[in-house]
């Protein structure tokens, strides 16, 4: 589904512009195979992402009156998709996310944190600026809208064309990052992996 309005922030505008360039390139060079991967937020113990910093707060600020649906992708699944996109032939645009959705409140609970609905629905940019100045949260505007409205992508093309479903669901990705789970060995792809 395409956006209903023009992107408000520079990050989103840049992404839309880049995809336009790639699409135009693919049309001009039909002999070139082009694969576009649209990743949701990737989480994992080897990464340091804005969402991981957000979930590490002891009290997690949220937007008052909103509990958005989110998707996450485990870092191992992200690497697998990148590998297969590089070594196999899958020319198309793919959404890449862990199956299922997680409510923001659910993710905060799984992380063993408390949520504090303190960011007002209107003027949230001012609230996040105050949180940034206080040294609590340094988030770009597009992520503020994400924790207000959420985003869910259809991964059926990835499942059908790549012949794979990410091993970790969105909820399992959050659980794998929970402080109670970090440091535990995990069983993946039939083998034991130490974090």
C-alpha positions as CSV (number, residue, x, y, z in Angstrom):
1,X,0.0,0.0,0.0
2,X,1.5,3.3,-0.9
3,X,1.6,6.2,1.5
4,X,-1.5,8.4,1.7
5,X,0.6,11.6,2.2
6,X,4.0,12.8,1.3
7,X,6.7,11.9,3.9
8,X,7.1,14.4,6.6
9,X,10.7,13.7,7.7
10,X,14.0,13.7,5.7
11,X,14.8,10.1,6.5
12,X,11.5,8.8,4.9
13,X,11.8,11.2,2.0
14,X,15.3,9.9,1.3
15,X,14.1,6.3,1.4
16,X,11.3,7.0,-1.1
17,X,13.7,8.9,-3.3
18,X,16.2,6.1,-3.3
19,X,13.6,3.5,-4.2
20,X,12.5,5.7,-7.1
21,X,16.1,5.9,-8.4
22,X,16.4,2.1,-8.1
23,X,13.1,1.5,-9.8
24,X,14.1,3.9,-12.6
25,X,17.5,2.2,-13.0
26,X,15.8,-1.2,-13.2
27,X,13.5,0.1,-16.0
28,X,16.4,1.6,-17.9
29,X,18.6,-1.5,-17.6
30,X,16.2,-4.5,-18.0
31,X,19.2,-6.9,-18.3
32,X,20.2,-6.1,-14.7
33,X,18.6,-8.0,-11.9
34,X,17.6,-5.7,-9.0
35,X,16.5,-6.9,-5.6
36,X,15.1,-4.3,-3.1
37,X,14.8,-5.4,0.6
38,X,12.7,-3.3,2.9
39,X,13.7,-4.3,6.4
40,X,11.6,-3.6,9.5
41,X,13.6,-2.8,12.6
42,X,16.3,-5.4,13.2
43,X,17.2,-6.4,16.8
44,X,19.9,-8.7,18.1
45,X,22.6,-9.0,20.7
46,X,25.3,-8.0,18.2
47,X,23.6,-4.8,17.3
48,X,23.1,-1.4,18.9
49,X,19.9,0.1,17.4
50,X,17.6,3.0,18.5
51,X,14.9,0.4,19.5
52,X,17.4,-1.5,21.6
53,X,18.3,1.7,23.4
54,X,14.6,2.5,23.8
55,X,13.8,-0.9,25.3
56,X,16.8,-0.7,27.7
57,X,15.3,2.3,29.5
58,X,13.9,1.3,32.9
59,X,10.8,3.3,32.2
60,X,9.9,3.5,28.5
61,X,8.2,6.6,27.4
62,X,5.2,6.0,25.0
63,X,2.7,8.2,23.2
64,X,-0.4,8.8,25.4
65,X,-3.4,6.8,24.0
66,X,-1.5,4.7,21.5
67,X,-0.4,1.1,21.5
68,X,0.9,0.4,18.0
69,X,1.5,-2.9,16.2
70,X,5.1,-3.4,15.3
71,X,7.3,-5.9,13.6
72,X,10.9,-6.8,14.3
73,X,13.5,-8.9,12.5
74,X,16.2,-10.9,14.3
75,X,19.7,-10.1,13.2
76,X,20.3,-13.8,12.2
77,X,17.3,-13.7,9.9
78,X,18.5,-10.4,8.4
79,X,21.9,-11.9,7.6
80,X,20.2,-14.9,6.0
81,X,18.0,-12.8,3.8
82,X,20.9,-10.6,2.7
83,X,23.0,-13.7,1.9
84,X,20.2,-15.3,-0.1
85,X,19.5,-12.0,-2.0
86,X,23.1,-11.9,-2.9
87,X,23.7,-15.5,-4.0
88,X,20.2,-16.3,-5.4
89,X,18.2,-14.7,-8.2
90,X,15.2,-12.8,-6.7
91,X,14.6,-9.6,-8.7
92,X,11.7,-7.8,-7.0
93,X,10.8,-5.7,-3.9
94,X,10.5,-7.6,-0.7
95,X,9.3,-6.6,2.8
96,X,11.5,-8.3,5.4
97,X,10.1,-8.8,8.9
98,X,9.6,-11.5,11.4
99,X,6.1,-13.1,11.1
100,X,3.4,-11.7,13.3
101,X,3.1,-8.5,15.2
102,X,3.9,-7.2,18.7
103,X,2.1,-4.5,20.4
104,X,4.4,-1.9,21.8
105,X,3.1,-2.5,25.4
106,X,3.7,-6.2,24.9
107,X,7.3,-5.7,23.8
108,X,8.0,-3.4,26.8
109,X,6.5,-6.0,29.1
110,X,8.6,-8.8,27.5
111,X,11.7,-6.7,28.0
112,X,10.8,-6.4,31.7
113,X,10.3,-2.7,31.6
114,X,7.5,-0.3,32.6
115,X,5.9,2.0,30.2
116,X,5.1,5.6,30.8
117,X,2.6,7.2,28.4
118,X,4.1,10.7,28.7
119,X,4.5,11.8,25.1
120,X,1.4,13.8,24.0
121,X,-0.2,12.7,20.7
122,X,0.0,16.3,19.5
123,X,3.4,18.1,20.0
124,X,5.2,14.8,20.4
125,X,8.3,16.3,18.7
126,X,8.6,18.8,21.5
127,X,8.3,16.1,24.1
128,X,11.0,14.0,22.4
129,X,13.2,17.1,22.2
130,X,12.8,17.5,26.0
131,X,13.7,13.8,26.4
132,X,16.7,14.3,24.2
133,X,17.9,17.3,26.2
134,X,17.4,15.4,29.4
135,X,19.6,12.7,28.0
136,X,16.8,10.1,28.2
137,X,16.0,9.4,24.5
138,X,17.6,10.6,21.3
139,X,15.2,9.5,18.5
140,X,14.6,10.8,15.0
141,X,11.1,12.0,14.1
142,X,10.3,8.9,11.9
143,X,10.7,6.6,14.9
144,X,8.4,8.8,17.1
145,X,5.6,8.3,14.5
146,X,6.4,4.5,14.6
147,X,5.8,4.3,18.3
148,X,2.6,6.3,17.8
149,X,1.0,4.6,14.8
150,X,3.1,1.5,14.2
151,X,3.8,-0.2,10.9
152,X,3.1,-3.8,9.7
153,X,4.3,-5.1,6.3
154,X,3.1,-8.1,4.3
155,X,6.0,-10.6,4.0
156,X,4.1,-13.1,1.8
157,X,6.2,-12.3,-1.3
158,X,9.4,-13.0,0.7
159,X,7.9,-16.4,1.9
160,X,6.8,-17.4,-1.6
161,X,9.8,-16.2,-3.7
162,X,12.6,-16.8,-1.3
163,X,11.0,-20.0,0.0
164,X,11.8,-19.0,3.5
165,X,10.1,-17.6,6.5
166,X,12.2,-15.9,9.1
167,X,13.0,-18.3,11.9
168,X,12.2,-15.8,14.6
169,X,8.7,-14.2,14.8
170,X,8.5,-10.6,15.8
171,X,7.6,-11.6,19.3
172,X,10.4,-14.2,19.5
173,X,12.8,-11.5,18.3
174,X,11.9,-9.3,21.2
175,X,12.0,-12.2,23.6
176,X,15.5,-13.1,22.4
177,X,16.7,-9.6,23.3
178,X,15.0,-9.6,26.8
179,X,17.6,-9.2,29.6
180,X,16.5,-12.5,31.1
181,X,17.4,-14.3,27.9
182,X,20.7,-12.6,27.0
183,X,23.7,-14.9,27.6
184,X,21.7,-18.1,27.3
185,X,22.6,-20.6,24.6
186,X,20.0,-20.8,21.8
187,X,19.0,-23.6,19.5
188,X,18.9,-22.4,15.9
189,X,18.9,-24.3,12.6
190,X,19.4,-27.6,14.4
191,X,22.5,-26.6,16.3
192,X,23.5,-24.9,19.5
193,X,24.6,-21.3,19.3
194,X,26.2,-19.5,22.2
195,X,25.5,-15.7,22.2
